[in-house]
Amino acid sequence: MLTLGKAFACADYGGNKVCLVDATGKITWQMPAQQPQDVWVLPSGHILFTHLRGAKEVTRDKHVVWEYTTAAGNEIHACQPLPGGKVMIAESGPMRIIEVDREGTITKEVRLTTTCQRAHGQMRRARKLADGNYLVGQYSDAVVREYDPTGKIVREIPHKNAFGGIRLPDGNTLLSTGDAHRIVEIDQVGNAVWEIRENDLPRNPLRFIAGMHRLPNGNTVVCNWGGHGHVGKQPQIFEVTPQKKVVGVIYDYGQFGTISAVSIIGVEGDPTKFEILR
């Protein structure tokens, strides 16, 4: 059980590359990227991903068809394809969400709230929701915040080392918690309705929990990022059922470094229509 048994895209932060991987666990396509944190496979087959200083959309032959570059000192850790070809970007430094069109014009800016002045500590995962709000993991502020389109905070889910949240169809929010070593699903009133703690899974301790993908069958694919002292000591990705049974892993430090984002290929839904839960 050393593969997921399904094809996926991943952002290999430690390996400084983004990859497509087949169902046997073999890399079939890769492109250099400095410390990538997010990756999407678009309906066109193009790959959209972040790197430390921006985001790019590339074809399978590695032709760049769209890109955004941030100013020196800023960092980009999340992106998302939107309707009409636009891209949402979470820009740490100015601490803002921007939406950028195909010509590179910023068509929307949402200023966010933080107590952290250091770009690297401000944000990790951020997502625009189908209702127009934004869900932002604010790592140093220890909170996942939901903002309306004007930047007003409409909900806070406090959690140490908050990496990000995924809004589920029933209104619950699935949290990844970085070095807090926990995966937890929170209902609409703030109660934990499902969780996995650090040592709940045999031979698969939770380390830095980064990107996740909730699948239509209820399983969750998790990036168990191995940085901060745990490189090589546990699988980089695993798939777990609601009953907390691990049904697939990627444990391959020959091909990959520390993986911070995963997107299963072939899941029904259009990422540009908010239909992919990751």
C-alpha positions as a Markdown table, in Angstrom:
| # | Residue | x | y | z |
|---|---|---|---|---|
| 1 | Met | 0.0 | 0.0 | 0.0 |
| 2 | Leu | 2.7 | 2.5 | -1.1 |
| 3 | Thr | 0.5 | 4.3 | -3.6 |
| 4 | Leu | -2.8 | 6.0 | -3.5 |
| 5 | Gly | -4.0 | 3.9 | -6.4 |
| 6 | Lys | -5.3 | 7.0 | -8.2 |
| 7 | Ala | -3.7 | 9.8 | -10.3 |
| 8 | Phe | -3.0 | 13.1 | -8.7 |
| 9 | Ala | -1.3 | 16.5 | -8.9 |
| 10 | Cys | 0.9 | 17.7 | -6.1 |
| 11 | Ala | 3.0 | 20.7 | -5.0 |
| 12 | Asp | 6.3 | 19.3 | -3.8 |
| 13 | Tyr | 7.4 | 22.2 | -1.6 |
| 14 | Gly | 10.7 | 20.5 | -0.4 |
| 15 | Gly | 11.5 | 19.3 | -3.9 |
| 16 | Asn | 10.8 | 22.7 | -5.6 |
| 17 | Lys | 8.5 | 21.3 | -8.2 |
| 18 | Val | 4.9 | 20.6 | -9.1 |
| 19 | Cys | 4.1 | 17.1 | -10.5 |
| 20 | Leu | 1.5 | 14.9 | -12.1 |
| 21 | Val | 1.6 | 11.4 | -10.8 |
| 22 | Asp | -0.1 | 8.3 | -12.2 |
| 23 | Ala | -2.1 | 5.7 | -10.2 |
| 24 | Thr | 1.1 | 3.6 | -9.7 |
| 25 | Gly | 2.8 | 6.5 | -7.9 |
| 26 | Lys | 5.1 | 7.4 | -10.8 |
| 27 | Ile | 5.8 | 11.0 | -11.8 |
| 28 | Thr | 4.6 | 11.5 | -15.4 |
| 29 | Trp | 5.1 | 15.3 | -15.6 |
| 30 | Gln | 6.9 | 17.9 | -13.5 |
| 31 | Met | 7.9 | 21.5 | -13.6 |
| 32 | Pro | 10.3 | 23.5 | -11.4 |
| 33 | Ala | 8.6 | 25.8 | -8.9 |
| 34 | Gln | 10.2 | 27.5 | -5.9 |
| 35 | Gln | 8.4 | 26.3 | -2.7 |
| 36 | Pro | 5.0 | 25.6 | -4.3 |
| 37 | Gln | 2.0 | 25.4 | -1.9 |
| 38 | Asp | -1.0 | 25.0 | -4.2 |
| 39 | Val | -1.8 | 23.2 | -7.5 |
| 40 | Trp | -4.9 | 22.6 | -9.6 |
| 41 | Val | -5.6 | 20.6 | -12.8 |
| 42 | Leu | -7.9 | 22.8 | -14.9 |
| 43 | Pro | -10.7 | 21.5 | -17.2 |
| 44 | Ser | -8.4 | 22.5 | -20.2 |
| 45 | Gly | -5.7 | 20.1 | -18.8 |
| 46 | His | -3.5 | 23.1 | -17.9 |
| 47 | Ile | -1.8 | 23.2 | -14.5 |
| 48 | Leu | -2.3 | 26.2 | -12.2 |
| 49 | Phe | 0.1 | 26.5 | -9.3 |
| 50 | Thr | 1.7 | 28.9 | -6.9 |
| 51 | His | 5.4 | 29.5 | -6.3 |
| 52 | Leu | 6.9 | 31.6 | -3.6 |
| 53 | Arg | 6.7 | 34.8 | -5.6 |
| 54 | Gly | 3.6 | 34.3 | -7.7 |
| 55 | Ala | 1.4 | 31.9 | -9.6 |
| 56 | Lys | 1.4 | 30.4 | -13.1 |
| 57 | Glu | -0.9 | 28.6 | -15.5 |
| 58 | Val | 1.0 | 26.3 | -17.9 |
| 59 | Thr | 0.2 | 23.8 | -20.6 |
| 60 | Arg | 1.4 | 20.2 | -20.5 |
| 61 | Asp | 4.2 | 21.2 | -22.8 |
| 62 | Lys | 5.2 | 23.8 | -20.1 |
| 63 | His | 4.2 | 26.9 | -22.0 |
| 64 | Val | 3.2 | 29.7 | -19.6 |
| 65 | Val | -0.2 | 31.0 | -20.7 |
| 66 | Trp | -0.9 | 33.2 | -17.6 |
| 67 | Glu | 1.1 | 34.4 | -14.6 |
| 68 | Tyr | 1.2 | 36.8 | -11.7 |
| 69 | Thr | 4.3 | 37.9 | -10.0 |
| 70 | Thr | 4.2 | 39.7 | -6.6 |
| 71 | Ala | 6.6 | 42.4 | -5.3 |
| 72 | Ala | 9.8 | 41.5 | -3.6 |
| 73 | Gly | 9.3 | 40.5 | 0.0 |
| 74 | Asn | 5.8 | 39.2 | -0.5 |
| 75 | Glu | 4.8 | 35.6 | -0.7 |
| 76 | Ile | 2.1 | 33.6 | -2.5 |
| 77 | His | 0.9 | 30.4 | -0.8 |
| 78 | Ala | -2.6 | 29.9 | -2.4 |
| 79 | Cys | -4.4 | 30.3 | -5.7 |
| 80 | Gln | -7.7 | 29.2 | -7.1 |
| 81 | Pro | -9.3 | 29.1 | -10.6 |
| 82 | Leu | -12.5 | 31.2 | -10.8 |
| 83 | Pro | -15.2 | 31.5 | -13.4 |
| 84 | Gly | -14.4 | 33.4 | -16.6 |
| 85 | Gly | -10.7 | 32.4 | -16.5 |
| 86 | Lys | -9.9 | 34.6 | -13.5 |
| 87 | Val | -7.6 | 33.5 | -10.7 |
| 88 | Met | -7.8 | 34.2 | -7.0 |
| 89 | Ile | -4.5 | 34.8 | -5.2 |
| 90 | Ala | -3.7 | 35.1 | -1.5 |
| 91 | Glu | -0.9 | 37.6 | -1.3 |
| 92 | Ser | 1.0 | 37.6 | 2.0 |
| 93 | Gly | 2.8 | 40.9 | 2.7 |
| 94 | Pro | 0.0 | 43.3 | 1.7 |
| 95 | Met | -2.3 | 40.7 | 3.4 |
| 96 | Arg | -4.9 | 40.7 | 0.7 |
| 97 | Ile | -7.0 | 38.5 | -1.6 |
| 98 | Ile | -6.9 | 39.5 | -5.2 |
| 99 | Glu | -8.7 | 38.3 | -8.3 |
| 100 | Val | -6.7 | 38.7 | -11.5 |
| 101 | Asp | -8.1 | 38.4 | -15.1 |
| 102 | Arg | -6.4 | 36.9 | -18.2 |
| 103 | Glu | -4.7 | 40.2 | -19.0 |
| 104 | Gly | -3.1 | 40.4 | -15.5 |
| 105 | Thr | -5.4 | 43.1 | -14.3 |
| 106 | Ile | -6.5 | 43.0 | -10.7 |
| 107 | Thr | -10.3 | 43.1 | -10.9 |
| 108 | Lys | -11.0 | 42.7 | -7.1 |
| 109 | Glu | -9.0 | 43.3 | -4.0 |
| 110 | Val | -10.0 | 42.3 | -0.5 |
| 111 | Arg | -7.9 | 43.6 | 2.4 |
| 112 | Leu | -7.7 | 41.1 | 5.3 |
| 113 | Thr | -7.1 | 41.5 | 9.0 |
| 114 | Thr | -4.0 | 40.2 | 10.8 |
| 115 | Thr | -1.7 | 41.0 | 13.7 |
| 116 | Cys | 1.3 | 39.4 | 11.9 |
| 117 | Gln | 3.6 | 41.7 | 10.0 |
| 118 | Arg | 5.9 | 39.0 | 8.7 |
| 119 | Ala | 4.7 | 37.9 | 5.2 |
| 120 | His | 5.7 | 34.2 | 5.8 |
| 121 | Gly | 3.5 | 33.9 | 8.8 |
| 122 | Gln | 0.3 | 35.5 | 7.6 |
| 123 | Met | -1.6 | 33.0 | 5.3 |
| 124 | Arg | -1.4 | 29.5 | 4.0 |
| 125 | Arg | -4.5 | 28.1 | 2.3 |
| 126 | Ala | -7.2 | 30.5 | 1.1 |
| 127 | Arg | -10.4 | 29.7 | -0.9 |
| 128 | Lys | -13.2 | 31.7 | -2.4 |
| 129 | Leu | -16.5 | 30.1 | -1.6 |
| 130 | Ala | -19.5 | 29.7 | -3.9 |
| 131 | Asp | -21.4 | 32.4 | -2.0 |
| 132 | Gly | -18.6 | 35.0 | -2.7 |
| 133 | Asn | -17.0 | 34.8 | 0.8 |
| 134 | Tyr | -13.4 | 33.9 | 1.4 |
| 135 | Leu | -12.0 | 31.3 | 3.8 |
| 136 | Val | -8.5 | 32.0 | 4.9 |
| 137 | Gly | -6.1 | 30.0 | 7.1 |
| 138 | Gln | -4.1 | 32.6 | 9.1 |
| 139 | Tyr | -1.2 | 30.6 | 10.5 |
| 140 | Ser | 0.3 | 33.1 | 13.0 |
| 141 | Asp | -3.0 | 34.5 | 14.0 |
| 142 | Ala | -4.1 | 30.9 | 14.9 |
| 143 | Val | -7.5 | 31.2 | 13.2 |
| 144 | Val | -9.4 | 30.3 | 10.1 |
| 145 | Arg | -11.3 | 33.4 | 9.2 |
| 146 | Glu | -14.3 | 33.8 | 6.8 |
| 147 | Tyr | -14.5 | 37.2 | 5.1 |
| 148 | Asp | -17.3 | 38.7 | 3.1 |
| 149 | Pro | -16.5 | 40.3 | -0.3 |
| 150 | Thr | -15.8 | 43.6 | 1.4 |
| 151 | Gly | -13.3 | 42.2 | 3.9 |
| 152 | Lys | -15.6 | 42.1 | 6.9 |
| 153 | Ile | -15.0 | 39.1 | 9.2 |
| 154 | Val | -18.1 | 37.0 | 9.3 |
| 155 | Arg | -16.8 | 34.0 | 11.2 |
| 156 | Glu | -13.7 | 32.9 | 13.1 |
| 157 | Ile | -12.7 | 29.3 | 13.8 |
| 158 | Pro | -9.7 | 29.5 | 16.3 |
| 159 | His | -7.1 | 26.8 | 16.1 |
| 160 | Lys | -3.4 | 26.8 | 16.8 |
| 161 | Asn | -1.2 | 26.8 | 13.6 |
| 162 | Ala | -4.3 | 27.1 | 11.4 |
| 163 | Phe | -3.2 | 26.1 | 7.8 |
| 164 | Gly | -6.5 | 26.3 | 6.1 |
| 165 | Gly | -10.2 | 25.3 | 5.8 |
| 166 | Ile | -12.4 | 23.5 | 3.3 |
| 167 | Arg | -16.1 | 24.4 | 3.3 |
| 168 | Leu | -18.1 | 21.2 | 2.8 |
| 169 | Pro | -21.5 | 20.9 | 1.1 |
| 170 | Asp | -23.3 | 20.5 | 4.5 |
| 171 | Gly | -21.8 | 23.7 | 5.8 |
| 172 | Asn | -19.1 | 22.1 | 8.0 |
| 173 | Thr | -15.5 | 23.2 | 7.7 |
| 174 | Leu | -12.6 | 20.8 | 7.5 |
| 175 | Leu | -9.4 | 22.2 | 9.1 |
| 176 | Ser | -5.8 | 21.4 | 8.5 |
| 177 | Thr | -3.7 | 22.6 | 11.4 |
| 178 | Gly | -0.1 | 22.5 | 10.6 |
| 179 | Asp | 2.2 | 21.7 | 13.5 |
| 180 | Ala | -0.9 | 21.2 | 15.8 |
| 181 | His | -0.9 | 17.6 | 14.4 |
| 182 | Arg | -4.7 | 17.4 | 14.0 |
| 183 | Ile | -7.4 | 17.1 | 11.3 |
| 184 | Val | -10.8 | 18.3 | 12.5 |
| 185 | Glu | -14.2 | 18.9 | 11.0 |
| 186 | Ile | -16.2 | 21.7 | 12.6 |
| 187 | Asp | -19.9 | 22.1 | 12.3 |
| 188 | Gln | -21.7 | 25.5 | 11.8 |
| 189 | Val | -21.9 | 26.2 | 15.5 |
| 190 | Gly | -18.3 | 25.4 | 16.2 |
| 191 | Asn | -18.4 | 21.8 | 17.5 |
| 192 | Ala | -15.9 | 19.2 | 16.4 |
| 193 | Val | -17.8 | 16.4 | 14.7 |
| 194 | Trp | -14.9 | 14.4 | 13.3 |
| 195 | Glu | -11.2 | 14.5 | 14.0 |
| 196 | Ile | -7.9 | 12.6 | 13.7 |
| 197 | Arg | -5.2 | 13.3 | 16.3 |
| 198 | Glu | -1.5 | 12.9 | 16.1 |
| 199 | Asn | -1.2 | 9.2 | 16.9 |
| 200 | Asp | -4.6 | 7.9 | 15.9 |
| 201 | Leu | -3.4 | 6.2 | 12.7 |
| 202 | Pro | -0.9 | 3.3 | 13.2 |
| 203 | Arg | 2.5 | 3.9 | 11.6 |
| 204 | Asn | 1.2 | 7.3 | 10.2 |
| 205 | Pro | 1.7 | 10.0 | 12.9 |
| 206 | Leu | 0.3 | 13.4 | 12.0 |
| 207 | Arg | 3.1 | 15.9 | 11.6 |
| 208 | Phe | 2.5 | 19.2 | 9.8 |
| 209 | Ile | -0.9 | 18.9 | 8.2 |
| 210 | Ala | -1.0 | 21.0 | 5.1 |
| 211 | Gly | -3.3 | 20.7 | 2.0 |
| 212 | Met | -6.2 | 18.2 | 1.9 |
| 213 | His | -8.8 | 17.0 | -0.7 |
| 214 | Arg | -12.2 | 15.7 | 0.5 |
| 215 | Leu | -13.4 | 13.2 | -2.0 |
| 216 | Pro | -17.1 | 12.5 | -3.0 |
| 217 | Asn | -17.0 | 9.1 | -1.2 |
| 218 | Gly | -16.2 | 10.9 | 2.1 |
| 219 | Asn | -12.6 | 10.0 | 2.2 |
| 220 | Thr | -9.9 | 12.6 | 2.8 |
| 221 | Val | -6.6 | 12.8 | 1.1 |
| 222 | Val | -4.1 | 14.5 | 3.4 |
| 223 | Cys | -0.6 | 16.1 | 2.9 |
| 224 | Asn | 1.5 | 15.1 | 5.9 |
| 225 | Trp | 4.2 | 17.7 | 5.2 |
| 226 | Gly | 7.4 | 16.5 | 6.8 |
| 227 | Gly | 9.2 | 19.7 | 7.5 |
| 228 | His | 10.2 | 21.0 | 10.9 |
| 229 | Gly | 12.1 | 17.9 | 11.8 |
| 230 | His | 10.1 | 15.0 | 10.3 |
| 231 | Val | 11.5 | 14.5 | 6.8 |
| 232 | Gly | 11.5 | 10.9 | 5.8 |
| 233 | Lys | 9.8 | 9.6 | 8.9 |
| 234 | Gln | 6.2 | 9.2 | 7.7 |
| 235 | Pro | 4.1 | 9.0 | 4.5 |
| 236 | Gln | 4.0 | 12.3 | 2.6 |
| 237 | Ile | 0.3 | 11.8 | 1.5 |
| 238 | Phe | -2.4 | 9.4 | 2.8 |
| 239 | Glu | -6.0 | 8.7 | 2.1 |
| 240 | Val | -8.2 | 8.0 | 5.1 |
| 241 | Thr | -11.8 | 6.9 | 5.4 |
| 242 | Pro | -14.4 | 8.5 | 7.8 |
| 243 | Gln | -13.8 | 5.5 | 10.0 |
| 244 | Lys | -10.1 | 6.5 | 10.2 |
| 245 | Lys | -8.8 | 3.6 | 8.1 |
| 246 | Val | -5.8 | 4.5 | 5.9 |
| 247 | Val | -6.5 | 3.1 | 2.4 |
| 248 | Gly | -3.6 | 4.5 | 0.4 |
| 249 | Val | -0.3 | 6.3 | 0.9 |
| 250 | Ile | 2.6 | 8.0 | -0.9 |
| 251 | Tyr | 5.8 | 7.2 | 1.0 |
| 252 | Asp | 8.5 | 7.9 | -1.5 |
| 253 | Tyr | 11.3 | 10.3 | -0.5 |
| 254 | Gly | 13.2 | 9.3 | -3.7 |
| 255 | Gln | 10.7 | 11.0 | -6.0 |
| 256 | Phe | 9.3 | 13.6 | -3.6 |
| 257 | Gly | 10.4 | 16.0 | -0.8 |
| 258 | Thr | 7.8 | 17.5 | 1.5 |
| 259 | Ile | 4.4 | 17.8 | -0.2 |
| 260 | Ser | 2.1 | 20.6 | 0.7 |
| 261 | Ala | -0.8 | 20.3 | -1.7 |
| 262 | Val | -2.6 | 17.4 | -3.4 |
| 263 | Ser | -5.4 | 17.3 | -6.0 |
| 264 | Ile | -6.8 | 14.0 | -7.1 |
| 265 | Ile | -7.3 | 13.8 | -10.8 |
| 266 | Gly | -10.6 | 12.5 | -12.3 |
| 267 | Val | -12.8 | 13.6 | -9.4 |
| 268 | Glu | -16.2 | 14.7 | -10.8 |
| 269 | Gly | -16.6 | 18.5 | -10.7 |
| 270 | Asp | -15.2 | 21.7 | -12.1 |
| 271 | Pro | -12.7 | 23.6 | -10.0 |
| 272 | Thr | -13.7 | 26.9 | -11.7 |
| 273 | Lys | -17.3 | 26.4 | -10.3 |
| 274 | Phe | -16.3 | 25.7 | -6.7 |
| 275 | Glu | -17.0 | 22.0 | -7.1 |
| 276 | Ile | -13.7 | 20.5 | -6.0 |
| 277 | Leu | -13.3 | 20.3 | -2.2 |
| 278 | Arg | -9.6 | 21.1 | -1.5 |
